[in-house]
Amino acid sequence: MRTPLIAGNWKMHLVRGPAASLAREVVSLVRDVAGVDVALCPPATALDAVGRVLAGTRVLLGAQTMHWEAKGAYTGEISAPMLVDLGCRVVILGHSERRVLFGETDEQVARKTAAALVHGLTPIVCVGEVLAERDRGEAAAVIGRQLGVVLDAIPRDAVARLVIAYEPVWAIGTGRTPTGPEANQVAGLIRERLAAAGGSDAAGAVRVLYGGSVKPDNISEFLDRPEIDGALVGGASLDAAAFAAIVRAAAP
């Protein structure tokens, strides 16, 4: 049995004080929820403040991106060792906003994933199609390409350490979502690709999350599916009560 994971992506919201307060409220609300892993991914400027709140709790600290090099002349970037030093345990990589708005390529996401694994971080690798690709029936091919480049960049024995988030780009922040069966079908395709790269045992260990306009009132539509193991939560993660409700919905 895979332990569900609910990860909150706060994106570019909250300075240190409010971020720490939100983290404190989340910790309090999910303290007694068993059988679910929980992570909060604040903006880089709040990682230290939020990390201090999360230290010693069951909630993991995560980052929203990182560079693939451990150090160097990369102005404005943050490396995996820097994230580890702050107490990060997970890192979101290849989020559609990074790909679409900032031009991240499949190859860059793959290099970041390999670096995260080397430094002991759990990468939440995001894959997903835009609306035009979906309308052309290309979703499976796009996701297969995105995932394939990552899998080619990491050792076979590292596949089981991945977390994959399926985030249909057309659903992010729009209020539109695929149906549970549609998301489950894509998650199944992802697991088949993982099995081809790392074997069935590794594929069975990888948690596949759903991301895209996740809310308390629709989360069960996805969590009730056999191939979906949690959620990458955007806007709803900025509301402690809503996020905690999603965490509780994931509890076995």
N, C-alpha and C positions, 0 to 999 in steps of 0.2 A: 504493500500500500504506500502510495506517495503522499507525503504530508503536504496539505495545501499551503500555498504561499500567497499572501495578500501584500502587495507593495504599493506604497503611496508615492506618486511622483508630483512633488510640489511645484515643479517647473520654476519660472522666474517670479516667485511670490515669496513674500515675508522677509523682513530683516530679522536680526538676531533675537531681539526680545520677544516679538510675537511668535517667531518660529519655536523658540524654547517653550513658550506657553502652550502652543498647540501640541508639541511633542509630549509635554507633561500631561495634558488632558487625554491624549491618546493612550499613553501608558496606563493611566488610571482606569480607563474604560475597557481596556482589553486584558488587564492583568489576570483575570480569572478565566479567560477563554483558552481552553486546552485544545491541543491537536491541530493548531494552525501556526505557521510561521508568519511573522509580521515584519515588514521593513518600511522605514521612512527614508525618502530621498529628498532632502531639502536642497536649496541652491548652495553653491560652493561657499558663499560667504557665511552661511549659517551652519555649516557642517560641524564646526567646533562646538558651538553653543548647543546644538541639538545632540551632538555626541555626548556631551556632559550629562544631559538629561537621561539619555538612553543607557548610559554605562550601568551595568549591573542589572538591567531589566531584560525581559524576554524579547524586546523589540530591537531589531537590527538596524544599524545605520548604513545607508547606501548613498551613492553619488549618482549624478545624472549623466555623466560622461567622463572620459579621461583620455589622455594621450597614450600612444603605444610605446613611446620611449620612456625609460626610467628617469632620464634627466637630459638636459641639453638646452640649446638656444631656441626655445619654442615659446616666445612671449605670449603670456596670457593662458598658457596651458597648465594642466594639473596632471601629475603622473600617478601611476598605481602606488608606488612607495609612499607618496604624499598622502594618498587616501588611506592607506593602511595605517600610517602614523596617526591619522585623525580618528582611527577606530572603525573605519568602514569595513563592512563584511561583504557588501554587494555593490554592483555598479550597473546602471542601465547603459546599454550600448546600442547604437543604431536606431534610436527612436526616430520615428518618421519626421519629426520636426528638425532633427539634426540632419537627416538625409535631404529633406525638401528645402528647408530654409538656409542651410549652411553647406550644402553640397557634399556631405559625407558619402563616400562611395562604399560599395560592398567590400572592396579590398581594404579600405581603412577600418571598417567595422571588424573585419577578420583579424587585422593586426592588433587592434585594441583587445579583442577577445583573447587572443593568444597571450598577450601581455598580462591581462587580468588573471588568467589561470596561473601563469608563472609566479605571480606575486600573491597567490592565495585568495584572491577575490572571486566571488561567484558572479559571473556575468549574466545579466538578464538581456539576452539578445533579441531585439525587436525585428520582426519581419511583417510585411503586409503590403497590400496592393492599394493603389489609388483608384478612384471611381472609374476612370476611363479604362484602366486595365481590367477591372471587374466586369465592366459592360462588354468588353471584347472577349470575355471568357479566358483571360490570361492570368487569373489570380494564382492558380497552382504553379504555373511556369515561373512567375515572378518570385513567389515565395521559395520555390525550389532553387532558383538561381541565388537569391540572397543567402539562403541557408547553406547551399553547397560551397560557396566561397569561404564561409566561416569554417565549415567542417574540413575543408582541404588544408586549412591553416593550422589546425591543432592536432595533437597526437590522438590516435584511436582510443587510447585509454583515458583520455580527458573528456570524451563526449558525455559521460554520465554526470560530469560536474556542471554542465550547462543548465540554464533555465532559458526557455524560449517563450517569448511573448508574441502572440498573434494579435496584431493591431491593424485591422482594416483602416487605412488612412481616411477613407471617406466617412468613418464613424466617429472620429476623434473630435470631440467638442461640438458635434452637430446634433446630438440627440438621436441620430439614426444608428441602428445596430443590426447586425445580421441576426437571424434566428439562432436559437441554441443548436438545432441540428446542423445548420450551415457552418457555425463556428466549430462544432465538434468534428465535422467532416474535414475541415482544414487542419485542425489539430491532429487528426488521424494521419493526414498526408505528411505533416511535419514529423510525426513519430516514425512513419515508414522511412523517411529520408534519414533520420537519425539511426535507425536500425541498419540501414545499408552502410552507413559510415562506421558505426561503433559496435554493431551487434545488437541482438534483441534485448539482452539484459541491460545494456547501457540505455537503449531507447526507452525501456520500461522504467528506468530510474529518473529520467529527465522530466521535470515539471514543465508542462505547457500551460501558459497563462493566457487569458483573454484580456485585451485592453481596447477601450474605445467607448466612451460615454457610459462607463460602468456606474451604476447607482444602486442604492439599497433595494429599490423596487424592481430591478431587472437582473440582479446578480444571480438569483437562483436559476434563471433561464440558462445560464452558462455552467454554473457549478454542478447542476444535476446531470451533466454530460460526462460520459466515462473517460474521455480523452483530455478533459480540461481540469487543471489542478489548482486553479486560483485566478487571480486578476492583477493586472497592472492598472491602478486607479489614478486618474488625473484629478479633475476638478473636485470630485467628491472627497478626495483625501484632505482637502483644506477645511473640511467640516468634521470635527472630531466625532460627533455623534453619528454622522452618516458613514464615516470610515469604519467606526467600531461596529456598526450594524452589518457592514459588508464582511468584516472579520468574523462576526458571530455566525453569519450565514454560511461561512466556509467550515465551521467546526463540525466534526463528524458526529 
